[in-house]
């Protein structure tokens, strides 16, 4: 049986399906409405595909050119640009502001609006799985150790290095941010324990035990849109949904605020002590009355937060041995990607399986338990009236390895250097402008290539808003009058 590689977009409104036959992109409009919106043959052996939310921007990485990132406007059948990296691309992550490209020993951060490279994280521990996670507010998490589950959080928006968290004793296998970016879920290569951390201070908020009988590799770890549930799937026949304790999250956030306040109070105390010492040395003849100890606001706040939970309650919060809800799949040994999202205003558990099927289950927010199967969609074959994308000749003749700058056309190449690594960005060859305005402008293709790329990126990224709901206000045909 042929394996199918499945992948949801960031808001779970679409699903990409990769197979030996090619790439197909599906729109999930309802429980019984999954439509194919894009198709492409697999002549180049596509291995990575990502779509930015519900926009027209799709990025591809092929086996023939594993170090080349292709950016496409699939609705207009346009190539936007190609980005070449020093080594094989292992993972791509996107949000509205940033595009992250993860290599084995480096991570490159781009501004998604113009693909300018903003920062490169070099000399990281070998990350052969390309494991990394990007939140909607541009927090980036990635492993920094091969022998343990230690990770680092990097602010990709402000380009600042954050805290280091030792999440597990064994190497990591899955990372996922909550939609708000306040929580980070992790799983190790054993797959038996899933932990949730507060991003602000690195405190462990909750711990879930997926199982104890066998070690598995977590294939998918994802939060619900509201951040109140965490779904985990693997190569076993069971998908687990865990409930996030809102009280534990609140306590962790309050503790983070208290730590910031205590740090600020400590700094002010040091400044006051230094000032008092200077004053004493200057006026040694005067007697200084002993200061009355005053409890700092940060200290009182920390005590108040600590008193909110008793030791028994802390134990209950940190050890959740049972899943809130489960799904029993008909077959084990297959990779399953899950999503917990609203479909037509109802919360549904979606499971995209390696067998090429999309399974939709109901989800009881109040009771949990076993989720009932509602619909099954076969995504293995092609449908009619789909868009077939043909890459331009300039893209097809690009070599699989990064070429020296002297061998590439100067009008379509931009060299961007960061630290020891270099990233090459190739713009599509501009179309000749034979209009009157174009003749007056003269030969300005060099200056126009970057601006044309910027316009194409913005057009692909921006999703047009609907002024009305066609289901509530269907279009009305107006007969022409004589």
N, C-alpha and C positions, 0 to 999 in steps of 0.2 A: 504493500500500500504506500503510495507516494505521500511524503510528509508536506504539510502546508505550514508556512511561517506566518503567524497572525500577529497583528499589532494595532492597538487602539490609538487614536489621536488623544490630545490632552484633555478634552472635555467629553470623550467617549461618544461623540456624535458620528464618527465614521470608523471604518475598520479596513486595514489593508491586508491583502492575502497574497503571499508569494508562493509560487510553485514552479515546477519545471517548465510549465507552459508560459508563465509570465506573471506580471503584476496586475492585480485588480483592486480597485478602491470602491468600497461600498459606503453608502450613506444610511445611517440607522434613523429612520424617521418615525417608526412606530413598532409596536410589538409584531405586527404582521406586515410591515413595510420596510424591507431592506433592499435598497436599489443600488445597482452598479452604476457608477458615475464616471469611471475612468478605467482604461485597460491599456496594457503595453506588453508586447511580446518579450520573451526573456533571452533575446539574442546575446545580450551583454552579461547575462547571469547576475541579475540584481540580488544583492544580499542584505542591504539595509534600506529601509524606506520609512520616512517620517513625514506626516502632514501637520502643518501648523493650524491647530484648532479646526475651524470650519472654513478656513481661507482657501485660496487657490495655490498656495505655496507648498510644493512637495520637494523634498531633498532625497537623493538617491546615492548609493554607493554600490558599485558593481565589482564582481570578482575579477574582471579583466583589468579594471583600474582601481585597485583597492585603496589607493591613496588620493583619489579624486572624489570630491563632493560635488555632485551635480545639482543645481538649483533650477527648478522648473515652475512655470506658470501653466498648470495642466489644463485649465479651462480655455486658455487662449493658444495652447500648443506652442508656447514660446520657451526658449532656453534663456535663463537670466544670466548665469555665470557658472564657471567651474573653479573650484578651489583645490589646489594641490598641496599636500602635506609631506613631511619628510618620511613618514612610514605609514603603515596600514591604518585605516580608520576603523576603530572598533565599536564606537558608539557615537550617536548624535542626539543632543537634547536641545529643545527650543522652547521659548516663551515669547511674549510680545516684544521684549526688549533685547534678549540675548540669544545667541546660537552657540552651543558648546560642542566642540569636536574633541573626542577623547581618543588618544593614541596609547600605545603600551607604556610609554614613559613620559608623556607630556599631555597637557590639556590646553586647548586654545579657545579663547573667549572672543567672540565677534559681536559687534553691534549689528543686529539683524536687519536694520534699515538700510545699511550701505555695505555690510560685510567687512568693514574695517576691523582689523584685529586690535583689540584693546589691551589684551594681556595674555601671556603664556605662562603656565605653571610648569616649570621644568624640573627634571631630576627627581621625579616621584618614584616611589617603589613600583617595580614592574606590575602592571595591572593588565594581565593577559585577557581577562574577561571584559575589559572596557567598562567596568562597573562605575557608575556615577549617577547622581540624581540632581535635578534642577527644579526648584520650587517656582511658583508663579511670581514671587517677589524676588527672584534671582539669587536665592541661596543655593550654593553648589556643595554637594557632599561627595567625597571620594575616599577610597581606602589609601592608607599610607604605610601599610605593613603587610608583608606576605605571610608571616607566621602567626599573626593574631588579627582580631577584628577591630583594629584601631582605625579611626577615620578622622578626617578634617573637614571643617565647614569653612567655605570661602564665600565672601560676599561679592558676587559677580557684578553687582550694580555699582557699588562703591570701590570695587577692586581692592578689598581688604581681606587679609587672612584672619579667620576666626578661631574658634576653640578646637581643641582636639578631644575626641571622645573614644574611650576604650569600650566598645559596645559588646564584644564577645571575646572569648579566649581563642577561638578558631577563626580562620579567615572568613570574610564576609561573602555572601552570595546574593544579597538583595538589599536595596535602599529605596526609600520612598518618603517624600514630604507630604504633609497634609496640605489641602488647598490653601490654607492661610499661611503656610510656611512656618507655623509655630511648633509643629511636631515633626519628628523624624523617626520612621520605623525601620528596623534593621533585622536581618536574619543572617545566620552564619551558614557555613557549608554543611553543617550537620542538619539544619532545618528543623530541629526539635523545639527551639525556643525563639520567640519573636519578641523584641523589646521596642518600647516607644520612649523617646527622649524629648526633653524640652530643648528647643534650639537656642533659647536665650542664655541658659546656664549649663546645659549639658546634663541636667539631672534626669535620672531614669524615672519615668512617670508610671509605666505599667510594664508587666511582663506576661506574655501568653505562652502556654505550652501547646504546641501543635500535636505532638505525639511523643511517645517514649519507646515504642517498639523498634523503630527503624529510622535510620538517617536518610533524608531525602534532600534534593536540591529544590529550593523554592524558585518557581518559575515566574511568579507574579505576586507582588506585594503592593497593594493600592488602597488608598483611603477613599471613602465615599465623598460625594461632593460637599456634604456638610461637615466632614471631618469627625463625625461621631461613630463611624464604624471603620474597621480595617479588614480587608479581604486578602486571604492568602491561598494560593494554589501551587501545586507542585506536579510531579509526575505520578502521583498516586491517584486513587479513585475518589478522594474526598477533598472538597473545597471548604475551607473554614472561614467564618466571618466572626470577628471579635468586636466587642462593644467597648468604646473608649469611655473611661470614667471621667465625666465632666468635672467632678469635684477634685480628682487627682490633678487634672490639667490646671484648674484654678489655683490649687495650692502651689504647684510648681511655678506658675507665673508670679504669684505673690512672693514666693521665695526669691525669685530672680529680681523683683523690684526691691525687696528688702536688702539683697546683697549689693545692689547698686547704691542704695541709700546708705548702707553701712560703709561702703568704700568711700563715698563722698564725705561722710561724717568723719571718717578716719583721716582723710586728707585735710579737712578743715581743722581737726585737732592737732595734727602735725604742724600746720601753719601757725596755730595759736601758741603751741608750745615753743616754737622757734622764736616767736615774737616776745613771749614772756621771758625767755632766757636772755634775749638781747636787752630787754628792759631791766632785768635784774643786774646784769653785769654793768650796765651804765649807771644805775642808781643803787649801788650796793649799800649805801648808808641808810636807805629807807627800808622799813620793814614791810614786807608784802604779806598780806593776810592769806591764810590757806584757803584755796578755792574749794567750794562745796561740790562734791561729785554730783553731776547731773546725768541722768540716764539719757543716752542718745536716742533719737527717734528711730534710727536703724536698728539698734539693739532691741528696743521695745517691740518694734514691728516683727523682728525675727522671732522673738519669744511668742508673740501672739499667733504667728503662723504655725510655729511648732506645736502650740497647744491645741490646734484645730483637730489633729488626728491623734488618737491613742495608738500605742504600739500594735495592738491587735488589728486595728483598722488599717494601719500602714501595711501590715502583713497581708491583709486581704487585697489591698490595692495593688501591691507589687507581685502578687502571685494569682493570676487568673488561669486556673487549670482547664476550664471548660470553654468551648466556643459558644457564642451566642446563637449562631445558626450554621447549618452545614448543608452541603449538596453532595449526594452520592452519584458519581458518574458511572456509566455502564462499563467502562473499560479503564484499566490502569496502565501505566507505562507510557502514556502520552503527555506531551507538554500542553498545559492549559493556561491561557491568559484570561484574567478575570477583570470585571469592572462592576462597580455598584453605583448606578446612576439612575436618573429619572427618565423614563420613556413615556411620553404623553402624560406627564405629571405624576406618574406612578413609579415608585422606587422598584427597580428591577436589578436582579443579579445576572449579568451577562458573562458567559463563559465561551471563549473562542478556543476551539480545540485543534490540535495538530492534525486531526482527521479531516479538516476542511469544513466543519459544521459550527454554526453559532447557536448556542443554547441560551434561551431566556427563561429565567425562573422568577417566581414571585418572592417577595421578602416582607415578612411581618416585623415591623419596627417595634411593636410592643412585646410580642411573644417569642420571636425568633423561631428556633426549631428547624425542622427539615423543610427546605424550600421546594415548592412544587414546580415541576416543569410546565411551562406555558406554551412555548413555541420552539421549533427547530428550523433553522435556515441552512440550506445546502449552498455553500459558497465555492464549490469545486469547479463549476463550469462557467462558461461565458454566457452572458445575456445579450439581447439585441440592442441596437441603437446606443452604442457606447463610443466614447472618444478614444481613438487610437493616436498616440503621440509618436511622431517621427522626429528623432533628434537631427539637428542640422549637420551638414557635412563637416563643419569646423569642429564640432564636438566629437564626431565619430573618428576623425583622423588624429585625435589627440593621443599621444603615447601613454602607455600605462605607467611610466616612471616620470618623475618631475624632470623637465628638460632645463638646461641652462638658459639664462635670460637671453643670451645672444642668439639662440636658435628659434625663439618664439617671436611672432610679430610684435613689434614695439607698440603699435597702436592698440593692441588688445591685451596687454600684459601689465600688471601692476605688481611690483615687488614689495612685500611687507616683511620686515625683519623684526624679530623679537628674541632677545637673548641669543642662544646658539642656533635656534631653529628658524627656518624661513618658510613662509606660506606664499604660494603663488596664486593670484586670482586672475583668471582669464575671462575677459568679457567676450560675449558673442561678437562676431564680425558685424560691423554696422552696415545697414542696408544703404545703398547709394541714394542720395536725395537729389533728384533731377528737377525739383520744383523751382520756381522763380526765386523764392526766398532762399532755397538751398544754394542756388548759383551765386546769389549776392553774398551769402556768408562765406563761400569759398570752401577750401579744404580744412574743415575743423573737426574731423573725425576723432582726433586725439583728445580734444577737450570734451567732446560729446559722449564718449564711451562710458565714462563713469556716471555722468548725469542720466544717461539712458538706463544704465543698470539700476540706479537709485529709483527712477520712476517705475521700472518693472517690478522691483522689490516691493515698493509701497503699494502698487496696484495689486500684487499677489497677496500681500499680508493683510491689507484692509478688507474687512468683510462688510459689504453694503448692508445697511440696516433696512428692515422691512417697515414701511409706514403703516401697514395694516396686516391683519391676519386673513389670508385668502379663504380660510375655512369659515370665518365668521362673516366676511364681506367678499363674496365671490365677484369676479369681474362681470359687468353687465354689458351685453352687446347692444349698441345703439345703432338703429337703422338710419341710413343716410336719407335726407329729405331731397326731393326733386328741386 
